[in-house]
């Protein structure tokens, strides 16, 4: 009786797998958008970064996103100028290269 029960369980499992597999293949899970590196993120608070990300995800077109990026870039450059550190917003790997100029 026990062997018969095991065989029945396997049959049910395989049948369920055969039914679910085609449905899953037709509707693949959405792939998340790669996370963008935020300009001057090391000079921002966690809340500022989350606000920036929320604004970027709310933007509908590439043009709106580009406008947000540019406005953010100008704001962060102004913040860097006020703090007296004009190169702090460039990624560290770029700041360390010899002769690199923006």
Residue frames as a rotation matrix with the C-alpha (Angstrom) as fourth column:
UNK 1
0.569 0.822 0.000 0.00
0.822 -0.569 0.000 0.00
0.000 0.000 -1.000 0.00
UNK 2
0.445 -0.464 -0.766 2.83
0.204 -0.780 0.591 2.39
-0.872 -0.419 -0.252 0.86
UNK 3
-0.660 -0.698 0.277 4.57
0.398 -0.011 0.917 1.90
-0.637 0.716 0.285 -2.52
UNK 4
-0.163 0.700 0.695 1.30
0.968 -0.023 0.250 2.59
0.191 0.713 -0.674 -4.28
UNK 5
0.751 0.426 -0.504 0.90
0.571 -0.803 0.172 5.82
-0.332 -0.417 -0.846 -2.31
UNK 6
-0.079 -0.867 -0.491 4.43
0.141 -0.498 0.856 6.96
-0.987 -0.002 0.162 -3.25
UNK 7
-0.714 -0.153 0.683 3.76
0.664 0.161 0.730 6.27
-0.222 0.975 -0.014 -6.92
UNK 8
0.310 0.907 0.286 0.51
0.933 -0.348 0.090 8.22
0.181 0.239 -0.954 -6.73
UNK 9
0.590 -0.155 -0.792 2.28
0.336 -0.845 0.415 11.17
-0.734 -0.511 -0.447 -5.06
UNK 10
-0.525 -0.848 -0.066 4.93
0.215 -0.207 0.954 11.21
-0.823 0.487 0.292 -7.78
UNK 11
-0.453 0.434 0.779 2.26
0.889 0.152 0.432 11.02
0.069 0.888 -0.455 -10.49
UNK 12
0.663 0.722 -0.197 0.42
0.743 -0.667 0.056 13.99
-0.091 -0.184 -0.979 -9.00
UNK 13
0.265 -0.664 -0.699 3.66
0.170 -0.682 0.711 15.95
-0.949 -0.307 -0.068 -8.66
UNK 14
-0.732 -0.571 0.371 4.67
0.417 0.054 0.907 15.31
-0.538 0.819 0.199 -12.27
UNK 15
-0.061 0.797 0.601 1.19
0.978 -0.073 0.196 16.17
0.200 0.600 -0.775 -13.55
UNK 16
0.748 0.321 -0.581 1.21
0.505 -0.843 0.185 19.44
-0.430 -0.432 -0.793 -11.61
UNK 17
-0.154 -0.903 -0.401 4.66
0.134 -0.422 0.897 20.25
-0.979 0.084 0.186 -12.95
UNK 18
-0.683 -0.070 0.727 3.56
0.704 0.202 0.680 19.58
-0.195 0.977 -0.089 -16.53
UNK 19
0.373 0.889 0.266 0.57
0.910 -0.407 0.084 21.87
0.183 0.211 -0.960 -16.10
UNK 20
0.748 -0.065 -0.661 2.47
0.321 -0.836 0.444 24.69
-0.581 -0.544 -0.605 -14.38
UNK 21
-0.235 -0.969 0.075 5.58
0.546 -0.068 0.835 24.69
-0.804 0.237 0.546 -16.58
UNK 22
-0.368 0.082 0.926 3.94
0.894 -0.245 0.376 25.96
0.257 0.966 0.017 -19.81
UNK 23
0.735 0.673 0.085 2.06
0.608 -0.710 0.356 28.67
0.300 -0.210 -0.931 -17.89
UNK 24
0.556 -0.614 -0.560 5.30
0.303 -0.478 0.824 29.87
-0.774 -0.628 -0.080 -16.30
UNK 25
-0.424 -0.766 0.484 7.12
0.733 0.024 0.680 29.85
-0.532 0.643 0.551 -19.64
UNK 26
0.051 0.531 0.846 4.46
0.888 -0.412 0.205 32.07
0.457 0.741 -0.492 -21.22
UNK 27
0.827 0.268 0.494 4.64
0.023 -0.894 0.447 34.67
0.561 -0.359 -0.746 -18.45
UNK 28
-0.042 -0.903 -0.427 8.26
0.762 0.248 -0.599 35.04
0.647 -0.350 0.678 -17.39
UNK 29
0.451 0.183 -0.873 8.84
0.809 -0.497 0.314 37.15
-0.376 -0.848 -0.372 -14.30
UNK 30
0.935 -0.098 0.342 9.65
0.099 -0.851 -0.516 40.78
0.341 0.516 -0.785 -15.05
UNK 31
0.081 -0.972 -0.221 13.33
0.926 0.156 -0.345 41.57
0.370 -0.177 0.912 -14.99
UNK 32
0.617 0.141 -0.774 14.22
0.570 -0.759 0.316 44.45
-0.543 -0.636 -0.549 -12.69
UNK 33
0.860 -0.329 0.390 15.70
0.088 -0.658 -0.748 47.54
0.503 0.678 -0.537 -14.24
UNK 34
0.035 -0.908 -0.417 19.42
0.864 0.238 -0.445 47.82
0.503 -0.344 0.793 -13.43
UNK 35
0.683 0.208 -0.700 20.09
0.641 -0.630 0.439 50.26
-0.349 -0.748 -0.564 -10.65
UNK 36
0.612 -0.402 0.682 21.58
0.339 -0.646 -0.684 53.51
0.715 0.649 -0.259 -11.85
UNK 37
-0.251 -0.745 -0.618 24.67
0.965 -0.147 -0.216 54.95
0.070 -0.651 0.756 -10.21
UNK 38
0.805 0.593 -0.031 23.64
0.590 -0.793 0.153 58.24
0.066 -0.141 -0.988 -8.68
UNK 39
0.102 -0.756 0.647 25.93
0.373 -0.574 -0.729 61.18
0.922 0.315 0.223 -9.33
UNK 40
-0.514 -0.467 0.720 27.62
-0.412 -0.601 -0.684 62.24
0.753 -0.648 0.116 -6.11
UNK 41
0.433 0.786 -0.442 25.70
-0.017 0.497 0.868 59.66
0.901 -0.368 0.229 -4.07
UNK 42
-0.097 -0.542 -0.835 28.36
0.854 0.385 -0.349 59.59
0.511 -0.747 0.426 -1.37
UNK 43
-0.958 -0.217 0.187 27.52
0.121 -0.897 -0.426 63.23
0.260 -0.385 0.885 -0.58
UNK 44
-0.243 0.956 0.161 23.79
-0.570 -0.275 0.774 62.47
0.785 0.097 0.612 -0.17
UNK 45
-0.538 0.197 0.819 21.80
-0.737 0.361 -0.571 61.13
-0.408 -0.912 -0.049 2.75
UNK 46
-0.884 0.268 0.384 19.85
0.332 0.937 0.111 57.89
-0.330 0.225 -0.917 2.45
UNK 47
0.055 0.976 -0.212 16.59
0.479 -0.213 -0.851 59.86
-0.876 -0.055 -0.480 2.27
UNK 48
0.090 -0.093 -0.992 17.94
-0.639 -0.769 0.014 62.06
-0.764 0.632 -0.128 -0.53
UNK 49
-0.875 -0.445 -0.194 18.97
-0.440 0.559 0.703 59.01
-0.204 0.700 -0.684 -2.55
UNK 50
-0.637 0.704 0.314 15.57
0.622 0.710 -0.329 57.36
-0.454 -0.015 -0.891 -2.06
UNK 51
0.244 0.704 -0.667 13.79
0.079 -0.700 -0.710 60.59
-0.967 0.121 -0.226 -3.07
UNK 52
-0.313 -0.461 -0.830 15.94
-0.799 -0.345 0.493 60.80
-0.514 0.817 -0.260 -6.20
UNK 53
-0.985 -0.062 0.159 15.15
0.015 0.899 0.438 57.17
-0.170 0.434 -0.885 -7.08
UNK 54
-0.233 0.972 0.038 11.43
0.619 0.178 -0.765 57.78
-0.750 -0.155 -0.643 -6.55
UNK 55
0.232 0.273 -0.934 11.51
-0.409 -0.844 -0.348 60.80
-0.883 0.463 -0.084 -8.86
UNK 56
-0.648 -0.560 -0.516 13.41
-0.705 0.184 0.685 58.82
-0.289 0.808 -0.514 -11.50
UNK 57
-0.886 0.351 0.304 10.95
0.389 0.918 0.074 55.94
-0.253 0.184 -0.950 -11.40
UNK 58
0.050 0.948 -0.316 8.03
0.449 -0.304 -0.841 58.39
-0.892 -0.099 -0.440 -11.62
UNK 59
-0.288 -0.220 -0.932 9.48
-0.634 -0.685 0.358 60.04
-0.717 0.694 0.058 -14.73
UNK 60
0.560 0.683 0.468 7.69
-0.093 0.614 -0.784 58.69
-0.823 0.396 0.407 -17.79
UNK 61
0.978 -0.196 0.077 10.03
0.092 0.067 -0.993 59.53
0.189 0.978 0.084 -20.64
UNK 62
0.251 -0.964 -0.083 13.76
0.965 0.256 -0.064 59.44
0.083 -0.064 0.994 -21.21
UNK 63
-0.131 -0.255 0.958 13.67
0.336 -0.921 -0.198 63.22
0.933 0.296 0.207 -21.66
UNK 64
0.733 0.452 0.508 12.15
-0.328 -0.419 0.847 63.71
0.596 -0.787 -0.159 -18.20
UNK 65
0.849 -0.467 -0.247 14.79
0.509 0.597 0.620 61.42
-0.142 -0.652 0.745 -16.69
UNK 66
-0.037 -0.897 0.440 17.57
0.899 -0.222 -0.378 63.33
0.437 0.381 0.815 -18.43
UNK 67
0.150 0.169 0.974 16.18
-0.086 -0.979 0.183 66.62
0.985 -0.111 -0.132 -17.11
UNK 68
0.968 0.217 0.126 16.08
-0.152 0.106 0.983 65.20
0.200 -0.970 0.136 -13.56
UNK 69
0.530 -0.841 -0.112 19.66
0.847 0.518 0.116 63.92
-0.039 -0.157 0.987 -13.90
UNK 70
-0.162 -0.609 0.776 20.92
0.622 -0.674 -0.399 67.29
0.766 0.418 0.488 -15.11
UNK 71
0.463 0.397 0.792 19.10
-0.336 -0.749 0.571 69.21
0.820 -0.531 -0.213 -12.36
UNK 72
0.984 -0.129 -0.124 20.49
0.173 0.499 0.849 66.80
-0.048 -0.857 0.513 -9.77
UNK 73
0.247 -0.954 0.170 23.99
0.940 0.193 -0.283 67.14
0.237 0.229 0.944 -11.22
UNK 74
-0.074 -0.235 0.969 23.85
0.178 -0.959 -0.219 70.94
0.981 0.156 0.113 -11.01
UNK 75
0.783 0.433 0.447 22.52
-0.363 -0.266 0.893 70.81
0.506 -0.861 -0.051 -7.44
UNK 76
0.861 -0.480 -0.168 25.28
0.478 0.652 0.588 68.45
-0.173 -0.587 0.791 -6.35
UNK 77
0.008 -0.877 0.481 28.00
0.839 -0.256 -0.480 70.50
0.544 0.407 0.734 -8.08
UNK 78
0.194 0.143 0.970 26.75
-0.219 -0.958 0.185 73.60
0.956 -0.248 -0.155 -6.29
UNK 79
0.979 0.166 0.122 26.80
-0.162 0.255 0.953 71.72
0.127 -0.953 0.276 -2.98
UNK 80
0.517 -0.854 -0.054 30.38
0.856 0.517 0.028 70.60
0.004 -0.061 0.998 -3.70
UNK 81
-0.066 -0.521 0.851 31.43
0.455 -0.775 -0.439 74.18
0.888 0.359 0.288 -4.54
UNK 82
0.549 0.369 0.750 29.95
-0.428 -0.647 0.631 75.45
0.718 -0.667 -0.198 -1.29
UNK 83
0.978 -0.206 0.033 31.81
0.084 0.534 0.841 72.82
-0.191 -0.820 0.540 0.70
UNK 84
0.455 -0.848 -0.271 35.05
-0.798 -0.523 0.299 73.72
-0.395 0.080 -0.915 -1.11
UNK 85
-0.404 -0.559 0.724 35.58
-0.155 0.822 0.548 70.29
-0.902 0.109 -0.419 -2.65
UNK 86
0.061 0.477 -0.877 34.96
-0.894 -0.364 -0.261 70.57
-0.444 0.800 0.404 -6.38
UNK 87
-0.460 -0.312 -0.831 36.13
-0.744 0.646 0.169 67.05
0.484 0.696 -0.529 -7.29
UNK 88
-0.748 0.101 0.656 34.21
-0.491 0.581 -0.650 65.14
-0.447 -0.808 -0.385 -4.63
UNK 89
0.280 0.959 0.045 31.33
-0.640 0.221 -0.736 64.29
-0.716 0.177 0.676 -6.97
UNK 90
0.186 -0.264 -0.946 33.43
-0.880 0.383 -0.280 62.47
0.436 0.885 -0.161 -9.53
UNK 91
0.971 0.151 -0.185 33.70
-0.075 0.927 0.367 58.71
0.227 -0.342 0.912 -8.96
UNK 92
0.614 -0.767 0.185 36.85
-0.403 -0.103 0.910 57.86
-0.679 -0.633 -0.372 -7.03
UNK 93
0.270 -0.535 0.800 38.18
0.650 0.715 0.258 55.60
-0.710 0.450 0.541 -9.78
UNK 94
0.587 -0.022 0.809 38.08
0.712 -0.461 -0.529 58.59
0.385 0.887 -0.255 -12.16
UNK 95
0.952 -0.231 0.202 39.60
-0.296 -0.868 0.400 61.01
0.082 -0.440 -0.894 -9.65
UNK 96
0.529 -0.781 0.332 42.62
-0.082 0.342 0.936 58.77
-0.845 -0.522 0.117 -9.21
UNK 97
0.538 -0.343 0.770 43.53
0.831 0.366 -0.418 58.62
-0.138 0.865 0.482 -12.91
UNK 98
-0.315 -0.723 -0.615 46.38
0.428 -0.686 0.588 60.86
-0.847 -0.078 0.526 -13.93
UNK 99
-0.968 -0.193 -0.159 45.50
-0.023 -0.563 0.826 63.52
-0.249 0.804 0.541 -16.41
UNK 100
-0.424 0.879 0.220 41.76
0.890 0.359 0.282 62.87
0.169 0.316 -0.934 -16.28
UNK 101
-0.909 0.222 -0.352 39.77
-0.117 -0.948 -0.297 66.02
-0.400 -0.229 0.887 -16.90
UNK 102
-0.164 0.940 0.299 36.05
0.735 0.318 -0.599 66.33
-0.658 0.121 -0.743 -17.36
